[in-house]
């Protein structure tokens, strides 16, 4: 496959902020396709280390089995190891990291010592803003097919027959973390811990806010503009 100009240019670090359900994952996948850089999710990193049985993974598994949050030091060590891989040499998208101002300060220190083909590049930070009511509907309305993983939403993209997959007829399921109780906890945690990150990066002049309630294609176009205007 022939590489495009976008897939050979240096992009540097890109950070996606936004509450659960804001659309970070969807937009990250589109940027991966456009620029040929990896999407780095701390959830994926944790699962990878645990499944591979690495030293970090074993320590994380012990913590999670006790029902505790994985400490910053463990998460940061996993992120730093991931950033050292060759596929990150032109840039990468951090999806779900940093989650706290302390993690952001740690990341600033790492990026200040890391160069992309001879140049130190500060991060572009894109904040996808979505109202609480919209987030709640996006998350509580989400249903998935247990066979093929196809995602529906009872409010925005319902199946043709209620609670049944259009393609295979399987009964749709709701993820455990998409119940009203779980979502209330997730959104409260975001409000308390992660939302202050937006102000942190705004003070640095790095934040680009995008209305995540627009059509998905419009959000993608503005995300591309935000990244390329900074590069």
Beta strands, then each sheet from edge to edge (+ up, - down):
strand 1: 12-17
strand 2: 38-41
strand 3: 91-95
strand 4: 124-129
strand 5: 142-145
strand 6: 151-153
strand 7: 172-173
strand 8: 207-211
sheet 1: 2+ 3+ 1+ 4+ 8+
sheet 2: 6+ 5- 7+
end
